């Protein structure tokens, strides 16, 4: 019997089980055996990989759950792993015709390496990738979200609006940090949904260098503006990408000590950005003599394994079924893409990657869009020149906390 293998790599995102379950149901209907591979790519470089045959009942049991039934890992094989450890027998003995990978850009790149390796070994198989990330930073066409983003944003907004209610109830401030390694989509989406008076994302610093002082001053700007408005509570949400963009010198100033993962990315998940930033803000408020209480809240791992919302359940089901459509058309070495109208097509890494570096550039928040400018102009609260006179009641130099001056806009 012909078989397919499916694995999940990288970090979790809501909808992973939906993809796996939908792939399984579709291929089972066509008479294929579906082998789920645990441990991401590590299983393919192991003489005894842990696998589970996925039948209809298992697929039907997991498709609407959060997390991933197939355990994940960030294992990234080296050239030496390919030379010495690759388990070719797994593909040959199980008569595998397709490798389906679910993950981010690192997972997709490794899938391509495996396909080329198998082709060189005279055992060509198809490989189709399903792109996921709650960061929404893969450059999919037509502004299509990456799967998992909508669900993560939904759960993040539930947490963030509860925090905002606490701020109003307790007459204090909260500093909220949200995931987003390179781009501020999640923080911007949550902050907009909850009408936060200050949102700080890396894309905002397009005309100035990101520094700890500027990040702190943006939040102080919002606190001052609200005081001028007679409001003594609020919340600021900051994308972790802001920290990722700090220079080594600025990181030292912030007191953050990073370790790095196998792909060379700072392991931001090991430190609470909200806690560190809140300490920096409290220090600044004390220097200014402003009696404001602030509390840190981290929105991170809480949203990665949440139950998918209806949007992702439909979207991920379509992507899973789309894998078979592309496979039946003879497509390989591509990602499955569903446009906003629901049309399935292949998306090739070479069409997304930088021609010089070979890397896929992250999709950033478009700060020139109406969506962004309307939020900045109408929802956020911050100091402008019109507030200088009133703000002098609280600080001697209000211009230092002018939102647009801080950003050099």
C-alpha positions as CSV (number, residue, x, y, z in Angstrom):
1,X,0.0,0.0,0.0
2,X,1.3,3.5,-0.9
3,X,1.8,5.7,2.2
4,X,2.4,9.3,3.1
5,X,4.3,10.6,6.2
6,X,3.4,13.8,8.0
7,X,5.3,15.6,10.7
8,X,5.0,18.9,12.6
9,X,8.0,21.1,13.3
10,X,8.9,24.3,15.2
11,X,6.6,25.7,17.8
12,X,2.9,25.1,18.2
13,X,0.1,27.1,16.5
14,X,-3.7,26.6,16.8
15,X,-4.8,24.5,13.8
16,X,-2.0,22.0,13.6
17,X,-4.3,19.1,14.5
18,X,-6.8,20.4,12.0
19,X,-4.3,20.2,9.2
20,X,-3.1,16.8,10.2
21,X,-6.6,15.4,10.6
22,X,-7.7,16.9,7.3
23,X,-4.7,15.6,5.4
24,X,-5.3,12.2,7.0
25,X,-9.0,12.0,6.2
26,X,-8.4,13.1,2.6
27,X,-5.6,10.6,1.8
28,X,-7.3,7.7,3.7
29,X,-10.3,8.2,1.4
30,X,-8.0,7.8,-1.5
31,X,-6.6,4.5,-0.2
32,X,-3.3,5.7,1.3
33,X,-1.8,4.7,4.6
34,X,-1.1,7.8,6.7
35,X,1.9,7.6,9.0
36,X,2.3,10.4,11.7
37,X,5.9,11.0,12.7
38,X,6.6,12.2,16.2
39,X,9.5,14.5,17.2
40,X,9.5,16.6,14.0
41,X,12.6,15.9,11.8
42,X,14.4,14.1,14.6
43,X,12.5,11.0,13.8
44,X,13.9,10.8,10.3
45,X,17.4,10.8,11.7
46,X,16.7,8.0,14.2
47,X,16.9,4.3,13.5
48,X,13.8,3.7,15.5
49,X,11.4,6.7,14.9
50,X,8.3,7.0,16.9
51,X,5.3,6.8,14.6
52,X,1.5,6.5,14.8
53,X,-0.7,5.2,12.0
54,X,-3.5,7.8,11.7
55,X,-6.8,6.2,10.9
56,X,-10.2,8.0,10.4
57,X,-11.2,7.7,14.1
58,X,-7.9,9.3,15.3
59,X,-8.1,12.0,12.7
60,X,-11.7,12.7,13.6
61,X,-10.8,12.8,17.3
62,X,-8.0,15.4,17.0
63,X,-9.0,17.7,14.1
64,X,-10.6,20.4,16.3
65,X,-8.2,20.3,19.2
66,X,-5.5,22.7,20.1
67,X,-1.8,21.7,20.4
68,X,-0.4,18.9,18.2
69,X,-1.0,15.2,18.6
70,X,2.2,14.6,16.7
71,X,4.9,15.8,19.1
72,X,7.1,18.6,17.7
73,X,10.7,19.6,17.9
74,X,13.0,22.3,16.5
75,X,15.6,19.8,15.4
76,X,17.4,21.0,12.3
77,X,19.7,18.4,10.7
78,X,23.3,19.1,9.8
79,X,25.1,17.9,6.7
80,X,26.7,15.3,9.0
81,X,23.2,14.1,10.1
82,X,22.3,13.6,6.5
83,X,25.6,11.7,5.8
84,X,25.4,9.4,8.9
85,X,22.0,9.3,10.4
86,X,19.3,9.7,7.7
87,X,16.8,6.8,7.9
88,X,16.2,6.0,4.2
89,X,14.7,2.6,5.2
90,X,11.8,4.4,6.8
91,X,10.8,5.7,3.4
92,X,11.6,2.6,1.4
93,X,10.0,0.0,3.7
94,X,6.8,2.0,4.2
95,X,6.5,2.8,0.5
96,X,6.2,6.5,1.3
97,X,5.3,8.7,-1.8
98,X,4.8,12.0,0.0
99,X,6.3,13.8,3.0
100,X,3.9,16.4,4.4
101,X,5.5,19.0,6.7
102,X,3.7,21.4,8.9
103,X,5.7,24.3,10.3
104,X,7.4,27.7,9.6
105,X,10.1,28.7,7.1
106,X,12.8,26.6,8.8
107,X,10.7,23.5,8.6
108,X,10.0,24.2,4.9
109,X,13.7,24.7,4.1
110,X,14.5,21.3,5.7
111,X,11.8,19.6,3.8
112,X,13.4,20.8,0.5
113,X,16.8,19.4,1.7
114,X,15.2,16.0,2.4
115,X,13.5,15.9,-1.0
116,X,16.8,16.7,-2.8
117,X,18.6,14.1,-0.6
118,X,16.1,11.4,-1.4
119,X,16.2,12.2,-5.1
120,X,20.0,11.9,-5.1
121,X,19.5,8.4,-3.4
122,X,17.3,7.4,-6.4
123,X,14.2,7.5,-4.1
124,X,12.3,10.6,-5.2
125,X,9.3,11.5,-3.2
126,X,7.0,14.5,-3.3
127,X,7.1,17.0,-0.5
128,X,4.4,19.6,0.3
129,X,4.6,22.1,3.2
130,X,1.8,23.7,5.1
131,X,3.0,27.1,6.5
132,X,2.0,28.0,10.1
133,X,3.0,30.7,12.6
134,X,1.0,32.7,15.1
135,X,3.4,35.6,14.2
136,X,1.6,36.0,10.8
137,X,5.0,37.0,9.3
138,X,5.3,34.6,6.3
139,X,4.9,36.7,3.2
140,X,1.7,35.0,1.8
141,X,0.0,36.7,-1.1
142,X,-3.0,38.9,-0.9
143,X,-2.4,39.5,2.8
144,X,-3.6,36.0,3.7
145,X,-2.9,35.2,7.3
146,X,-0.7,32.3,8.4
147,X,-2.8,29.6,10.1
148,X,-2.9,29.9,13.8
149,X,-2.7,33.7,13.9
150,X,-6.4,34.4,14.1
151,X,-6.9,31.9,17.0
152,X,-3.9,33.2,18.9
153,X,-5.1,36.8,18.4
154,X,-8.5,35.8,19.6
155,X,-7.2,34.2,22.8
156,X,-4.7,37.0,23.3
157,X,-7.5,39.5,23.1
158,X,-9.5,37.7,25.7
159,X,-6.6,38.0,28.1
160,X,-5.8,41.6,27.1
161,X,-9.3,42.9,27.5
162,X,-9.5,41.2,31.0
163,X,-6.3,43.0,31.8
164,X,-7.7,46.3,30.6
165,X,-10.8,45.8,32.8
166,X,-8.5,45.2,35.7
167,X,-6.6,48.4,35.0
168,X,-9.9,50.4,34.9
169,X,-11.2,48.7,38.0
170,X,-8.0,49.1,40.0
171,X,-6.9,52.5,38.6
172,X,-3.5,51.3,37.5
173,X,-1.5,50.4,34.4
174,X,-0.5,47.2,32.8
175,X,2.5,46.4,30.6
176,X,1.6,43.5,28.2
177,X,4.1,41.8,26.0
178,X,3.0,39.6,23.0
179,X,4.8,37.1,20.9
180,X,6.2,38.1,17.5
181,X,9.8,37.4,16.7
182,X,10.3,39.8,13.8
183,X,6.9,41.5,13.2
184,X,4.3,43.1,15.4
185,X,1.1,41.6,13.9
186,X,0.0,39.8,17.0
187,X,0.6,42.8,19.4
188,X,-1.0,45.2,16.9
189,X,-4.0,42.9,16.4
190,X,-4.6,42.4,20.1
191,X,-4.0,46.0,21.0
192,X,-6.4,47.2,18.3
193,X,-9.1,44.7,19.3
194,X,-8.9,45.9,22.9
195,X,-8.5,49.7,22.2
196,X,-5.2,49.9,24.1
197,X,-4.0,53.4,24.5
198,X,-0.4,52.4,23.5
199,X,0.9,49.8,21.1
200,X,4.6,49.4,20.5
201,X,5.8,47.3,17.5
202,X,9.2,47.2,15.8
203,X,7.7,48.5,12.5
204,X,7.0,51.9,14.1
205,X,10.7,52.6,14.4
206,X,11.2,53.0,10.7
207,X,12.9,56.4,11.0
208,X,14.8,55.9,14.2
209,X,16.9,53.3,16.1
210,X,15.0,51.2,18.7
211,X,16.3,51.9,22.2
212,X,15.1,51.1,25.6
213,X,14.6,54.7,26.4
214,X,12.4,55.3,23.4
215,X,10.2,52.2,24.2
216,X,9.8,53.5,27.8
217,X,9.1,57.0,26.7
218,X,6.3,55.9,24.3
219,X,4.5,54.3,27.3
220,X,5.2,57.4,29.5
221,X,3.7,59.5,26.6
222,X,0.4,57.5,26.9
223,X,0.4,57.7,30.7
224,X,0.9,61.5,30.6
225,X,-1.8,62.0,27.9
226,X,-4.3,60.0,30.0
227,X,-3.5,62.1,33.0
228,X,-4.2,65.2,30.9
229,X,-7.5,63.6,29.9
230,X,-8.3,62.9,33.6
231,X,-7.9,59.1,33.2
232,X,-5.7,57.3,35.8
233,X,-5.6,53.8,34.2
234,X,-4.5,52.2,31.0
235,X,-2.4,49.4,29.3
236,X,0.4,49.3,26.8
237,X,1.1,46.2,24.6
238,X,4.6,45.7,23.2
239,X,5.7,43.2,20.6
240,X,8.6,41.0,21.6
241,X,10.1,41.9,18.2
242,X,10.9,45.2,19.7
243,X,13.3,43.5,22.1
244,X,14.6,41.3,19.2
245,X,15.5,44.5,17.3
246,X,17.6,46.0,20.2
247,X,21.3,46.2,19.7
248,X,23.6,44.2,21.9
249,X,24.4,47.3,23.9
250,X,20.7,48.2,24.4
251,X,20.0,44.6,25.4
252,X,22.6,44.9,28.1
253,X,21.0,48.1,29.3
254,X,17.7,46.3,29.6
255,X,19.2,43.5,31.7
256,X,18.1,40.8,29.3
257,X,20.4,37.8,28.9
258,X,19.4,35.6,26.0
259,X,20.3,32.0,25.2
260,X,19.9,31.0,21.5
261,X,18.0,28.2,19.8
262,X,19.3,25.8,17.1
263,X,18.4,28.3,14.4
264,X,20.3,31.1,16.0
265,X,17.2,32.9,17.2
266,X,17.2,34.5,20.7
267,X,15.1,32.3,23.0
268,X,12.8,35.1,24.0
269,X,10.4,32.6,25.6
270,X,12.8,32.0,28.4
271,X,12.6,35.6,29.8
272,X,9.5,37.6,30.6
273,X,9.7,40.7,28.5
274,X,6.7,42.2,30.3
275,X,8.4,41.8,33.7
276,X,11.7,43.4,32.4
277,X,9.9,46.2,30.6
278,X,7.7,46.9,33.6
279,X,10.7,47.3,35.8
280,X,12.3,49.7,33.3
281,X,9.0,51.7,33.2
282,X,8.7,51.8,37.0
283,X,12.3,53.1,37.3
284,X,11.4,55.9,34.8
285,X,8.2,56.8,36.6
286,X,10.0,57.0,39.9
287,X,12.6,59.3,38.4
288,X,9.8,61.6,37.1
289,X,8.0,61.5,40.4
290,X,4.8,60.1,38.8
291,X,2.8,58.0,41.2
292,X,1.6,55.3,38.8
293,X,1.3,51.6,39.6
294,X,2.1,49.2,36.8
295,X,1.9,45.4,36.5
296,X,3.4,43.1,33.9
297,X,1.5,40.5,31.9
298,X,3.0,38.1,29.3
299,X,0.9,36.8,26.4
300,X,3.0,34.0,25.0
301,X,2.7,30.3,25.5
302,X,-0.9,30.8,26.6
303,X,-2.1,31.3,23.0
304,X,0.0,28.8,21.1
305,X,-2.0,25.6,21.9
306,X,-5.4,27.1,22.3
307,X,-8.4,25.5,20.6
308,X,-8.7,26.9,17.0
309,X,-11.4,29.4,16.4
310,X,-13.8,28.7,13.5
311,X,-11.7,30.8,11.1
312,X,-8.7,28.5,11.5
313,X,-10.8,25.3,11.6
314,X,-12.1,26.1,8.1
315,X,-8.8,27.5,6.8
316,X,-6.7,24.6,8.1
317,X,-9.2,22.1,6.8
318,X,-8.9,23.7,3.4
319,X,-5.1,23.6,3.6
320,X,-5.1,19.9,4.6
321,X,-7.4,18.9,1.8
322,X,-5.4,21.2,-0.6
323,X,-2.3,19.0,0.1
324,X,-4.0,16.1,-1.8
325,X,-5.1,18.4,-4.6
326,X,-1.6,19.6,-5.2
327,X,-0.2,16.0,-4.8
328,X,-2.7,14.7,-7.3
329,X,-1.6,17.3,-9.8
330,X,2.0,16.2,-9.5
331,X,3.2,19.3,-7.5
332,X,6.2,19.0,-5.1
333,X,8.7,21.2,-3.4
334,X,6.0,23.7,-2.6
335,X,3.7,25.1,0.1
336,X,0.0,24.8,-0.1
337,X,-1.8,28.2,-0.3
338,X,-5.4,29.0,0.0
339,X,-6.3,32.5,-1.2
340,X,-9.1,34.6,0.5
341,X,-11.6,33.2,-2.1
342,X,-10.7,29.7,-1.1
343,X,-8.7,28.8,-4.2
344,X,-5.9,26.3,-3.7
345,X,-2.5,26.8,-5.5
346,X,1.1,25.9,-5.0
347,X,3.5,28.5,-3.5
348,X,7.2,27.9,-4.0
349,X,9.9,29.0,-1.6
350,X,12.0,30.4,-4.4
351,X,9.2,32.9,-5.1
352,X,9.2,34.1,-1.5
353,X,12.9,34.1,-0.6
354,X,15.5,36.8,-1.0
355,X,17.4,36.0,-4.2
356,X,20.7,36.9,-2.6
357,X,20.4,35.4,0.9
358,X,18.0,32.6,0.1
359,X,16.1,33.4,3.3
360,X,12.4,34.2,3.4
361,X,12.0,37.9,4.6
362,X,9.4,38.3,7.3
363,X,6.1,40.1,6.4
364,X,5.9,43.2,8.5
365,X,2.9,45.3,9.6
366,X,2.2,47.8,6.8
367,X,2.5,51.1,8.6
368,X,1.4,53.0,5.5
369,X,-2.0,51.2,5.4
370,X,-5.2,52.8,6.5
371,X,-5.6,50.0,9.0
372,X,-2.4,51.1,10.8
373,X,-2.8,54.9,10.5
374,X,-6.4,54.9,11.6
375,X,-5.4,53.1,14.8
376,X,-2.4,55.4,15.5
377,X,-4.4,58.6,14.8
378,X,-7.7,57.6,16.5
379,X,-7.3,54.9,19.2
380,X,-3.9,55.5,20.7
381,X,-3.4,58.2,23.4
382,X,-0.1,60.1,23.4
383,X,1.4,63.5,23.9
384,X,1.3,66.0,21.1
385,X,2.4,69.7,21.0
386,X,-1.2,70.7,22.0
387,X,-0.7,68.9,25.3
388,X,2.6,70.5,26.3
389,X,1.1,73.1,28.6
390,X,-1.2,70.8,30.4
391,X,1.5,68.1,30.7
392,X,3.9,70.5,32.4
393,X,1.9,69.8,35.6
394,X,3.4,66.3,35.6
395,X,6.8,66.7,33.8
396,X,9.1,69.6,33.2
397,X,9.9,68.7,29.6
398,X,6.7,67.3,27.8
399,X,8.4,67.5,24.4
400,X,10.6,64.6,25.4
401,X,7.4,62.4,25.5
402,X,5.9,63.7,22.2
403,X,4.9,60.5,20.4
404,X,5.9,61.6,16.9
405,X,9.2,63.2,18.1
406,X,10.2,60.0,19.8
407,X,9.6,58.1,16.5
408,X,11.1,60.9,14.4
409,X,7.8,60.9,12.4
